[in-house]
Amino acid sequence: MSESAIQPHVLVIDDEPNIRDLVQAALRFHGFSVSTAETGDEGLSLAHEHHPDILLLDVLLPDVSGFDVCRRLRDAGNEVPVIYLTARDTPSDTVTGLSLGGDDYVTKPFSVEALIARIRALLRRARREESATGAARDDDGSLRVADLELNERTWKVSRGGVPIELSPTEFRLLSYLMSNAGQVLTRAQLLENVWGWDYAGHSQIVETYVSYLRRKLDPLGPSLIHTQRGVGYALRPKDGA
Protein backbone atom coordinates (compact mmCIF):
# COMPACT_ATOMS: atom_id res chain seq x y z
CA MET A 1 0.00 0.00 0.00
CA SER A 2 1.27 3.44 -0.88
CA GLU A 3 -0.22 5.18 2.11
CA SER A 4 -0.93 4.13 5.63
CA ALA A 5 -4.02 2.09 6.38
CA ILE A 6 -5.49 5.26 7.92
CA GLN A 7 -5.34 7.28 4.70
CA PRO A 8 -5.39 5.14 1.56
CA HIS A 9 -4.59 6.90 -1.71
CA VAL A 10 -7.28 6.89 -4.43
CA LEU A 11 -6.64 7.90 -8.05
CA VAL A 12 -9.75 9.16 -9.86
CA ILE A 13 -9.61 9.16 -13.69
CA ASP A 14 -12.67 10.88 -15.18
CA ASP A 15 -13.06 13.59 -17.81
CA GLU A 16 -16.22 15.07 -16.23
CA PRO A 17 -15.16 17.89 -13.85
CA ASN A 18 -18.35 17.65 -11.76
CA ILE A 19 -17.82 13.92 -11.17
CA ARG A 20 -14.14 14.41 -10.30
CA ASP A 21 -14.90 17.25 -7.89
CA LEU A 22 -17.78 15.41 -6.21
CA VAL A 23 -15.85 12.17 -5.74
CA GLN A 24 -12.68 13.96 -4.64
CA ALA A 25 -14.53 15.99 -2.01
CA ALA A 26 -16.35 12.92 -0.70
CA LEU A 27 -13.18 10.84 -0.53
CA ARG A 28 -11.24 13.51 1.32
CA PHE A 29 -14.12 13.99 3.75
CA HIS A 30 -13.96 10.25 4.50
CA GLY A 31 -10.21 10.29 5.14
CA PHE A 32 -8.70 9.30 1.78
CA SER A 33 -5.92 11.08 -0.05
CA VAL A 34 -6.83 11.74 -3.68
CA SER A 35 -5.19 12.35 -7.04
CA THR A 36 -7.21 13.10 -10.18
CA ALA A 37 -6.69 12.86 -13.93
CA GLU A 38 -8.79 13.90 -16.93
CA THR A 39 -7.41 11.47 -19.52
CA GLY A 40 -6.29 7.87 -19.67
CA ASP A 41 -2.69 8.73 -20.49
CA GLU A 42 -2.49 11.20 -17.61
CA GLY A 43 -4.03 8.62 -15.31
CA LEU A 44 -1.53 5.96 -16.36
CA SER A 45 1.35 8.33 -15.60
CA LEU A 46 -0.06 9.13 -12.16
CA ALA A 47 -0.70 5.45 -11.43
CA HIS A 48 2.93 4.59 -12.17
CA GLU A 49 4.20 7.63 -10.26
CA HIS A 50 2.05 7.54 -7.11
CA HIS A 51 1.18 3.81 -6.76
CA PRO A 52 -2.40 4.41 -5.53
CA ASP A 53 -4.19 1.92 -3.31
CA ILE A 54 -7.29 1.97 -5.50
CA LEU A 55 -8.27 3.44 -8.85
CA LEU A 56 -11.68 4.84 -9.86
CA LEU A 57 -11.77 4.68 -13.64
CA ASP A 58 -14.26 6.15 -16.09
CA VAL A 59 -14.82 3.91 -19.11
CA LEU A 60 -15.49 6.69 -21.64
CA LEU A 61 -12.37 8.85 -21.67
CA PRO A 62 -11.40 11.36 -24.39
CA ASP A 63 -8.16 9.65 -25.48
CA VAL A 64 -8.30 5.92 -24.64
CA SER A 65 -11.02 3.83 -23.05
CA GLY A 66 -10.97 2.95 -19.37
CA PHE A 67 -10.86 -0.70 -20.44
CA ASP A 68 -7.59 0.01 -22.28
CA VAL A 69 -6.19 1.84 -19.24
CA CYS A 70 -6.90 -1.19 -17.06
CA ARG A 71 -5.41 -3.56 -19.64
CA ARG A 72 -2.21 -1.50 -19.84
CA LEU A 73 -1.89 -1.47 -16.05
CA ARG A 74 -2.30 -5.25 -15.85
CA ASP A 75 0.12 -5.82 -18.74
CA ALA A 76 2.68 -3.75 -16.81
CA GLY A 77 2.17 -5.91 -13.71
CA ASN A 78 0.25 -3.23 -11.81
CA GLU A 79 -2.44 -5.00 -9.71
CA VAL A 80 -4.04 -1.87 -8.18
CA PRO A 81 -7.74 -2.57 -7.50
CA VAL A 82 -9.90 -0.91 -10.17
CA ILE A 83 -13.52 0.23 -9.89
CA TYR A 84 -15.06 1.34 -13.19
CA LEU A 85 -17.33 4.40 -13.13
CA THR A 86 -19.55 4.40 -16.19
CA ALA A 87 -22.93 5.04 -17.72
CA ARG A 88 -22.51 1.85 -19.75
CA ASP A 89 -24.12 -1.01 -17.88
CA THR A 90 -24.75 -3.75 -20.44
CA PRO A 91 -23.74 -7.30 -19.41
CA SER A 92 -21.16 -7.42 -22.21
CA ASP A 93 -19.49 -4.22 -20.97
CA THR A 94 -19.43 -5.55 -17.42
CA VAL A 95 -17.86 -8.84 -18.44
CA THR A 96 -15.34 -7.07 -20.69
CA GLY A 97 -14.26 -4.69 -17.93
CA LEU A 98 -13.91 -7.37 -15.29
CA SER A 99 -12.19 -9.85 -17.59
CA LEU A 100 -9.54 -7.22 -18.35
CA GLY A 101 -8.67 -7.09 -14.66
CA GLY A 102 -11.20 -4.69 -13.15
CA ASP A 103 -12.58 -5.46 -9.70
CA ASP A 104 -15.96 -3.72 -9.57
CA TYR A 105 -18.39 -1.79 -11.74
CA VAL A 106 -20.40 1.25 -10.59
CA THR A 107 -23.02 2.72 -12.91
CA LYS A 108 -23.61 6.47 -13.15
CA PRO A 109 -25.50 8.09 -11.51
CA PHE A 110 -24.38 6.53 -8.24
CA SER A 111 -24.71 7.07 -4.53
CA VAL A 112 -21.52 8.58 -3.12
CA GLU A 113 -22.02 6.78 0.19
CA ALA A 114 -22.44 3.46 -1.60
CA LEU A 115 -19.30 4.15 -3.64
CA ILE A 116 -17.30 4.89 -0.48
CA ALA A 117 -18.53 1.65 1.09
CA ARG A 118 -17.54 -0.34 -1.98
CA ILE A 119 -14.09 1.27 -2.00
CA ARG A 120 -13.56 0.32 1.63
CA ALA A 121 -14.79 -3.22 1.03
CA LEU A 122 -12.47 -3.63 -1.96
CA LEU A 123 -9.50 -2.31 0.02
CA ARG A 124 -10.24 -4.78 2.83
CA ARG A 125 -10.51 -7.60 0.30
CA ALA A 126 -7.20 -6.60 -1.30
CA ARG A 127 -5.46 -6.61 2.08
CA ARG A 128 -6.86 -10.03 2.94
CA GLU A 129 -5.81 -11.47 -0.40
CA GLU A 130 -2.22 -10.40 0.25
CA SER A 131 -2.14 -12.95 3.09
CA ALA A 132 -4.85 -15.39 1.95
CA THR A 133 -3.99 -19.02 2.59
CA GLY A 134 -7.33 -20.72 2.00
CA ALA A 135 -6.71 -21.78 -1.59
CA ALA A 136 -3.60 -22.46 -3.64
CA ARG A 137 -2.89 -19.29 -5.66
CA ASP A 138 -0.60 -19.45 -8.68
CA ASP A 139 1.52 -16.63 -10.06
CA ASP A 140 -0.91 -16.24 -12.98
CA GLY A 141 -3.79 -15.33 -10.65
CA SER A 142 -5.38 -18.77 -10.49
CA LEU A 143 -7.10 -20.10 -7.36
CA ARG A 144 -7.51 -23.86 -6.93
CA VAL A 145 -9.60 -25.89 -4.50
CA ALA A 146 -9.79 -29.61 -5.27
CA ASP A 147 -10.64 -29.84 -8.99
CA LEU A 148 -12.10 -26.30 -9.10
CA GLU A 149 -9.99 -23.58 -10.72
CA LEU A 150 -10.70 -19.85 -11.00
CA ASN A 151 -8.43 -17.36 -12.75
CA GLU A 152 -8.91 -13.79 -11.57
CA ARG A 153 -7.00 -12.33 -14.52
CA THR A 154 -8.58 -14.18 -17.42
CA TRP A 155 -12.07 -14.40 -15.84
CA LYS A 156 -12.21 -18.15 -16.46
CA VAL A 157 -13.58 -20.88 -14.20
CA SER A 158 -13.43 -24.63 -14.69
CA ARG A 159 -14.05 -27.80 -12.73
CA GLY A 160 -12.31 -30.99 -13.69
CA GLY A 161 -11.24 -29.21 -16.87
CA VAL A 162 -14.84 -28.35 -17.83
CA PRO A 163 -15.34 -24.59 -18.42
CA ILE A 164 -18.07 -22.91 -16.33
CA GLU A 165 -19.78 -19.68 -17.39
CA LEU A 166 -20.44 -17.32 -14.47
CA SER A 167 -22.04 -13.91 -14.18
CA PRO A 168 -19.88 -11.13 -12.67
CA THR A 169 -21.59 -11.49 -9.28
CA GLU A 170 -21.29 -15.28 -9.33
CA PHE A 171 -17.60 -14.91 -10.15
CA ARG A 172 -16.96 -12.49 -7.27
CA LEU A 173 -18.82 -14.72 -4.84
CA LEU A 174 -16.92 -17.83 -5.90
CA SER A 175 -13.60 -15.98 -5.82
CA TYR A 176 -14.27 -14.81 -2.25
CA LEU A 177 -15.31 -18.29 -1.13
CA MET A 178 -12.21 -19.83 -2.72
CA SER A 179 -9.90 -17.18 -1.24
CA ASN A 180 -11.24 -18.19 2.17
CA ALA A 181 -11.58 -21.91 1.50
CA GLY A 182 -12.30 -23.96 4.61
CA GLN A 183 -13.62 -20.98 6.56
CA VAL A 184 -17.28 -20.50 7.41
CA LEU A 185 -18.29 -17.08 6.07
CA THR A 186 -21.34 -15.36 7.47
CA ARG A 187 -24.06 -13.84 5.32
CA ALA A 188 -22.93 -10.39 6.54
CA GLN A 189 -19.35 -11.07 5.44
CA LEU A 190 -20.49 -12.19 2.02
CA LEU A 191 -22.74 -9.16 1.56
CA GLU A 192 -19.98 -6.78 2.58
CA ASN A 193 -17.18 -8.33 0.55
CA VAL A 194 -19.02 -9.47 -2.58
CA TRP A 195 -21.75 -6.86 -2.95
CA GLY A 196 -19.58 -4.21 -1.32
CA TRP A 197 -22.10 -2.46 0.90
CA ASP A 198 -25.02 -3.09 3.23
CA TYR A 199 -27.24 -4.58 0.58
CA ALA A 200 -30.77 -3.20 0.81
CA GLY A 201 -32.38 -5.16 -2.01
CA HIS A 202 -33.61 -8.75 -2.12
CA SER A 203 -33.19 -10.11 1.42
CA GLN A 204 -32.23 -13.58 0.18
CA ILE A 205 -29.59 -12.40 -2.31
CA VAL A 206 -26.76 -14.47 -0.75
CA GLU A 207 -28.83 -17.64 -0.66
CA THR A 208 -29.97 -17.02 -4.24
CA TYR A 209 -26.43 -16.70 -5.61
CA VAL A 210 -25.12 -19.63 -3.59
CA SER A 211 -27.91 -21.65 -5.21
CA TYR A 212 -26.85 -20.41 -8.65
CA LEU A 213 -23.26 -21.52 -8.00
CA ARG A 214 -24.32 -24.94 -6.74
CA ARG A 215 -26.40 -25.52 -9.86
CA LYS A 216 -23.32 -24.92 -11.99
CA LEU A 217 -20.70 -26.66 -9.83
CA ASP A 218 -22.48 -29.70 -8.37
CA PRO A 219 -23.25 -31.51 -11.65
CA LEU A 220 -19.49 -31.74 -12.23
CA GLY A 221 -18.53 -33.43 -8.93
CA PRO A 222 -19.11 -33.68 -5.18
CA SER A 223 -20.62 -30.62 -3.52
CA LEU A 224 -18.04 -27.98 -2.60
CA ILE A 225 -20.20 -25.24 -1.04
CA HIS A 226 -21.56 -26.30 2.33
CA THR A 227 -24.12 -24.65 4.60
CA GLN A 228 -23.31 -24.12 8.26
CA ARG A 229 -26.83 -23.84 9.60
CA GLY A 230 -27.46 -20.56 11.36
CA VAL A 231 -24.00 -19.22 10.47
CA GLY A 232 -23.18 -19.10 6.76
CA TYR A 233 -21.34 -20.97 4.03
CA ALA A 234 -17.95 -22.59 3.50
CA LEU A 235 -16.23 -23.87 0.39
CA ARG A 236 -14.24 -27.04 1.02
CA PRO A 237 -13.71 -30.39 -0.72
CA LYS A 238 -15.45 -32.40 1.99
CA ASP A 239 -18.35 -31.47 4.25
CA GLY A 240 -16.35 -31.83 7.43
CA ALA A 241 -16.69 -30.03 10.71
Buried (B, 14 or more C-beta within 10 A) or exposed (E): BEBEEEEBBBBBBBBBEEBBEBBBEBBEEBEBBBBBBBBBBBBBEBBEEBBBBBBBBBBBBEEBBBBBBBBBBBEEEBBBBBBBBBEBEEEEBBBBBBBBBBBBBBEBEBEBEBBBBBBBBBBEBBBBBEEBEBBEBEEEBBBBBBBBBBBBEEBBBBBEEEEBEBEBBBBBBBBBBBBBBEBBBBBEBBBBBBBBBEBEEEEEBBBEBBEBBBEBBEEBBEBBBBBEEEEBBBBBBEEEE
